[in-house]
């Protein structure tokens, strides 16, 4: 009996043929082959299924789709990068269509965001999301958003509802696996989940996350106290130098508040914000000072680690924007540039879109294009048919921490115990029992010290002279302007429809939180700047620099805010340009205290110097300035490094690179690699022996300024290494050791030959999706993440690719987009996104702009209907039901 009853196929020309050869194999060999073939077929089948599943959520971009609620057909025209331009007859149709399109490309991102802002991340990711949820619930972001909805103008509320209708129309016709492959993967882990309908509050709540990342100097409040635990005020001040007004110009260089109104041409004003000496650390027993605040800072960072960075805060994050007038432009009309620097992620934070009423009228006023947030209607940054605008973080001090004396369910204030506000929250945790959260608040705000075990004893080691007995310790409350409901969402749509300086400022007036530097240009040739925001006026006992005692009324906020009309602004300055890059807004004589923790102005001054160096600038000039890699610390530090004697040969190879370096931090530069590694080692050698790990220098602009001051003091105590008891190190000792260590480090990391070193090989950008992209599952991470881009630039460089010197050289933040708007010919404008418009990891538009971005290139920005038509690759028509 044979194994196979079949006839042989014809023999090949070579003889027996493959089938006969196969039949003569031993039976075990044939079975092994059967198994191998079966495994290959199974693998092919699984690959085909996986390919189907990852591609199934791709949006339909051509043909027709019925969208209930429309009054007439809506066109969605996409170019070869998938960027949509939407054309409709009514505002309602336009907003519905934007909601539908955002959901097509980015609903997973939208859904994760609303889970974050509602404190419901644990429902998707289990205990990994619990700490974040506890912080968010304690601060009550969604509760604030719910309170903001009725404060909005009727037209804004309608836009939010129409937008939600569009999102929900998409959800109603798509199963979770058709919406995102992320839902398919979650279902494979056992999560039975269907997205809930989108609401207007979901859109508003995301603005709380934006405000959180721009909250001001709360981290500096904590760090100052921790440094002063074992350093005197003078030593601490060296790490927070005064802003260098003489070297780095503020945004507005003149003007004064007169009768409550800021007058850019005025030379004298009158303060309405008198101060007495601040509370200060002298009222703390520093031997037992706020050590628990270290836990607060670390836990806030870790607990909110899933939040994408938005428009920038603190060292390493920020933004650039500038505008030049027609006299300084090759076009004869203004040019405006903007590139917000945010934490890097995949997909990027921005979604490019155009919103166009076919006939612009009072009933349908939109003809705007730019960068939107998926989940929020309108365009956040961009231009319409008449005006363009850009943002950088103003960075005002809008947060304060208060030490609170709590006893049972009461807290001490003005000599009396008052009842705490208490509410109970239930957090559902995937795979675990629900977590019951008790939220306690004083009049200053929620007690952040309640949200984790680490913070349960915050303030436990604090003793305040003449203060109440701390007992088991003080609690810590957060007062923050974003926890006070405000109609900020009105500002977004008002900006989109503004037509001149007056209407632009009216829109800016509504931009309560977060406060932004806003630059402006229009087709009439005007350029301008406006500082908006709800910025508190503190009572004279509180300077906002350090935690305040909550039991003293003198340390409260006054309940008043800097009047909008008194905030700095400028229209058509004489020098013909305005540059903002998170530097000081105005000089120290300004009567209101906006903050004392500005960015130190290295980027802004470089921008100013370049703009002032050319009589006229083009769109290409502004694009090139966005890529400028000049390191503003190098001219100060390099001469000191060159003066250090090193042995000839191996040890001094890197030093010789610096002798002819042009101070540009290009990706291919060996000198930039050496300089930055020296800088990292210098910071480690100088500060890590004296500062706890949470305070180690990240190497950003504040540290540039601090070390620049210390270089002039060769015997300063900061240079001494406290770990060497029998030696007192000086500046030159540390510089020498930093160079020797850098040489060894680069030899190990890159090459023995310095000619083969490159900054970009160290300074890589890895774009990670912030949920499944951090899952720890290799295949899933490879699907969602894009890694290994070699970058130019640096943290306080105009091309602001930040890195943390205490951790490594990888990029931690970067320009999230770049745009240059030409007001003389809007179709000549340029833009580029960090990633792409799609949130689907297998889509060609998931990261199709990244290589262009890394190379410093931009895309044409079509705006007019004729230009959009010429660029269109796909046309989708959304049609009314019935």
LINRA-V189300 format. One record per backbone hydrogen bond with DSSP energy under -1.0 kcal/mol. CO is the residue of the C=O (numbers start at 1). NH is the residue of the N-H. Records with the same first field share a line. If there is no record, write none. Layout:
CO = NH / NH
This chain:
4 = 6
12 = 15
17 = 21
18 = 22
19 = 23
20 = 24
22 = 25
26 = 30
27 = 31
28 = 32
29 = 33
30 = 34
31 = 35
32 = 36
33 = 37
34 = 38
35 = 39
36 = 40
37 = 41
38 = 42
39 = 43
40 = 44
41 = 45
42 = 46
43 = 47
44 = 48
45 = 49
46 = 50
47 = 51
48 = 52
49 = 53
50 = 54
51 = 55
52 = 56
55 = 58
63 = 877
65 = 879
67 = 70
74 = 878
75 = 87
76 = 876
77 = 85
78 = 873 / 874
79 = 82
83 = 79
84 = 354
85 = 77
86 = 356
87 = 75
88 = 358
90 = 94
91 = 95
92 = 96
93 = 97
94 = 98
95 = 99
96 = 100
97 = 101
98 = 102
99 = 103
100 = 104
101 = 105
102 = 106
103 = 107
105 = 839
106 = 110
107 = 111
108 = 112
109 = 113
110 = 114
111 = 115
112 = 116
113 = 117
114 = 118
115 = 120
116 = 119
120 = 123
121 = 124 / 125
122 = 126 / 430
125 = 128
126 = 129
127 = 130
129 = 133
130 = 134
131 = 135
132 = 136
133 = 137
134 = 138
135 = 139
136 = 140 / 141
140 = 144
141 = 145
142 = 146
143 = 147
144 = 148
145 = 149
148 = 151
149 = 152
153 = 157
154 = 158
155 = 159
156 = 160
157 = 161
158 = 162
159 = 163
160 = 164
161 = 165
162 = 166
163 = 167
164 = 168
165 = 169
166 = 170
167 = 171
168 = 172
171 = 174
175 = 178
176 = 180
181 = 185
182 = 186
183 = 187
184 = 188
186 = 191
187 = 190
199 = 203
200 = 204
201 = 205
204 = 207
205 = 208
206 = 210
207 = 211
208 = 212
209 = 213
212 = 215
217 = 221
218 = 222
219 = 223
220 = 224
221 = 225
222 = 226
223 = 227
224 = 228
227 = 230
232 = 236
233 = 237
234 = 238
236 = 239
243 = 245
244 = 247 / 248
256 = 263
257 = 270
258 = 261
261 = 258
263 = 256 / 266
280 = 283
281 = 284
283 = 465
284 = 286
285 = 288
286 = 289
289 = 291
290 = 293
291 = 294
292 = 296
293 = 297
294 = 298
295 = 299
296 = 300
297 = 301
298 = 302
299 = 303
300 = 304
302 = 305
304 = 307
314 = 317
318 = 341
320 = 339
321 = 580
322 = 337
323 = 578
324 = 335
325 = 328
326 = 329
328 = 617
329 = 332
334 = 823
335 = 324
336 = 821
337 = 322
338 = 819
339 = 320
340 = 816
341 = 318
342 = 814
351 = 372
353 = 370
354 = 86
355 = 368
356 = 88
364 = 361
366 = 357
368 = 355
369 = 383
370 = 353
371 = 380 / 381
372 = 351
373 = 376
381 = 371
382 = 389
383 = 369
386 = 523
387 = 384
388 = 521
390 = 519
392 = 517
396 = 398
398 = 481
400 = 479
401 = 548
402 = 477
403 = 550
404 = 475
405 = 412
407 = 410
409 = 420
410 = 407
411 = 418
413 = 416
416 = 413
418 = 411
421 = 441
423 = 439
425 = 437
427 = 435
429 = 432
435 = 427
437 = 425
439 = 423
440 = 447
441 = 421
445 = 442
446 = 448 / 478
447 = 450
448 = 451
455 = 458
457 = 460
459 = 462 / 474
463 = 285
464 = 467
470 = 473
475 = 404
476 = 448 / 449
477 = 402
479 = 400
480 = 483
481 = 484
486 = 488
487 = 490
488 = 491
489 = 493
490 = 494
491 = 495
492 = 496
493 = 497
495 = 498
500 = 504
501 = 505
502 = 506
503 = 507
504 = 508
505 = 509
507 = 510
508 = 511
510 = 512
512 = 534
515 = 394
516 = 532
517 = 392
518 = 530
519 = 390
520 = 528
521 = 388
522 = 525
526 = 522
527 = 572
528 = 520
529 = 570
530 = 518
535 = 562
537 = 558
539 = 542
541 = 279
548 = 403
549 = 552
551 = 414
552 = 555
553 = 556
554 = 541
556 = 539
560 = 537
563 = 566
564 = 567
565 = 262
568 = 531
570 = 529
573 = 576
576 = 325
578 = 323
580 = 321
582 = 599
584 = 251
585 = 252
587 = 590
592 = 594
594 = 397
601 = 605
602 = 606
603 = 607
604 = 608
605 = 609
606 = 610
607 = 611
608 = 612
617 = 330
618 = 622
619 = 623
620 = 624
621 = 625
622 = 626
625 = 628
628 = 799
629 = 665
633 = 636 / 637
634 = 638
637 = 641
638 = 642
639 = 643
641 = 644
652 = 656
654 = 658
663 = 631
664 = 666
665 = 793
666 = 669
667 = 760
669 = 673
670 = 674
671 = 675
672 = 676
673 = 677
674 = 678
675 = 679
676 = 680
677 = 681
678 = 682
679 = 683
680 = 684
681 = 685
682 = 686
683 = 687
684 = 688
687 = 690 / 691
692 = 695
693 = 696
698 = 805
700 = 704
701 = 705
702 = 706
703 = 707
704 = 708
705 = 709
706 = 710
707 = 711
710 = 713
713 = 716
714 = 731
716 = 719
721 = 724
724 = 727
730 = 734
731 = 735
732 = 736
733 = 737
734 = 738
735 = 739
736 = 740
737 = 741
738 = 742
739 = 743
740 = 744
741 = 745
742 = 746
743 = 747
744 = 748
745 = 749
746 = 750 / 751
753 = 756
754 = 757
759 = 763
762 = 764
763 = 791
764 = 811
765 = 789
767 = 786
768 = 346
771 = 774
772 = 775
777 = 781
778 = 782
779 = 783
780 = 784
781 = 785
786 = 767
789 = 765
794 = 797
798 = 800
799 = 794 / 801
800 = 802
802 = 812
804 = 807 / 808
813 = 802
814 = 342
816 = 834
818 = 832
819 = 338
820 = 830
821 = 336
825 = 828
826 = 829
829 = 861
830 = 820
831 = 859
832 = 818
835 = 849
840 = 843
843 = 846
845 = 838
847 = 850
849 = 853
850 = 854
851 = 855
852 = 857
853 = 856
859 = 831
864 = 868
865 = 869
866 = 870
867 = 871
874 = 78
875 = 63
876 = 76
877 = 65
878 = 74
879 = 67
